[in-house]
Amino acid sequence: MGQWSSGTSLKPILYIFAISHFCEKARWALDYLQIEHDVVHLAPALHSKLANKLGLKSSSLPILKLGEEVIQGSEKVIDWAEEQSDNSLKAVGDNRRAQEIEDRLGDGIGVHTRRMFYSEALIEHSATVRPIFMKDLPVIPKAFTWLMWPVIRRKMISRMDLGKEQGEQSVKIIDQELTWLESMLFESDGYLLGNTFSRVDLSAAALLARLASPPDHPSFKFMVRPPRVQKLTEDWYDRPALTWVRAVYSQHR
Ligand SMILES: N[C@@H](CCC(=O)N[C@@H](CS)C(=O)NCC(=O)O)C(=O)O
């Protein structure tokens, strides 16, 4: 077990956006593996300043800071957390297969649930997104987010390639990816690889939470879904993959 695990005074800091499902994935892993840490919410745009200061080329969150050491990205945070803990999130069996599934979840469901959501929310109902980004911020970053919102919004629209067509394309991709997940779940014993909960299950559940609405999610209860996303969430509520996500949240989060 490493020096950062529970009981130590050297607590790592996890920098996140509350609304980010990749951040939720890292945070859940740290909680699950019982690694004590502080969570710091960052304001969009100010997060790039922190990444710069830490010497990172990319500004993406989550970032975990441990003294001088910096770890970026949910997968690397989980790799690190696994080394520190007596508990495990390793998938049983072939590691390469677990990696392939986790990568596919990130590139497919991770990227496209986000693009589907923001393509409607940020373009047509942007006032409902701002409060989620402001939640839990200290006063100055909160005021910054309020004032700079038009600029932040424009940047997010261009960086994530948002738009009505893009949103519709993402819905089709998510549909295919849910079918893929459902085919794996159909052959499984309740978990995606082997018969125990692993990082692969955690990744799928965290990245699908926006659609599955698990009541145990730390931030999504504050999320207002725009009408088409809300309708999709209702239409797909009973899909096996989304029912499974809610069960995984209630058992493991
Ligand atoms: N593959 C990365 C994806 C992380 C990611 O896309 N983070 C988004 C939030 S959901 C972000 O920080 N975007 C702002 C930026 O890149 O500056 C991971 O697993 O951590």
The ligand as an SDF file (V2000), in Angstrom:
LIG
                    3D

 20 19  0  0  0  0  0  0  0  0999 V2000
   -9.7430   10.9280  -21.4890 N   0  0  0  0  0  0  0  0  0  0  0  0
   -9.8210   11.9660  -20.4900 C   0  0  0  0  0  0  0  0  0  0  0  0
  -10.9540   12.8910  -20.8660 C   0  0  0  0  0  0  0  0  0  0  0  0
  -11.1000   14.0610  -19.9120 C   0  0  0  0  0  0  0  0  0  0  0  0
  -12.0010   15.1540  -20.4390 C   0  0  0  0  0  0  0  0  0  0  0  0
  -12.5060   15.0820  -21.5550 O   0  0  0  0  0  0  0  0  0  0  0  0
  -12.2200   16.1900  -19.5950 N   0  0  0  0  0  0  0  0  0  0  0  0
  -13.0480   17.3130  -19.9600 C   0  0  0  0  0  0  0  0  0  0  0  0
  -14.2190   17.4440  -18.9880 C   0  0  0  0  0  0  0  0  0  0  0  0
  -15.3840   16.1290  -19.2280 S   0  0  0  0  0  0  0  0  0  0  0  0
  -12.2560   18.6110  -19.8270 C   0  0  0  0  0  0  0  0  0  0  0  0
  -11.5470   18.8000  -18.8650 O   0  0  0  0  0  0  0  0  0  0  0  0
  -12.4230   19.5080  -20.7970 N   0  0  0  0  0  0  0  0  0  0  0  0
  -11.8280   20.8290  -20.7580 C   0  0  0  0  0  0  0  0  0  0  0  0
  -10.4460   20.8430  -21.3490 C   0  0  0  0  0  0  0  0  0  0  0  0
  -10.0110   19.8400  -21.9830 O   0  0  0  0  0  0  0  0  0  0  0  0
   -9.7960   21.8880  -21.2190 O   0  0  0  0  0  0  0  0  0  0  0  0
  -10.0280   11.3190  -19.1100 C   0  0  0  0  0  0  0  0  0  0  0  0
  -10.4080   10.1400  -19.0570 O   0  0  0  0  0  0  0  0  0  0  0  0
   -9.7870   11.9780  -18.0960 O   0  0  0  0  0  0  0  0  0  0  0  0
  1  2  1  0
  2  3  1  0
  2 18  1  0
  3  4  1  0
  4  5  1  0
  5  6  2  0
  5  7  1  0
  7  8  1  0
  8  9  1  0
  8 11  1  0
  9 10  1  0
 11 12  2  0
 11 13  1  0
 13 14  1  0
 14 15  1  0
 15 16  2  0
 15 17  1  0
 18 19  2  0
 18 20  1  0
M  END
$$$$
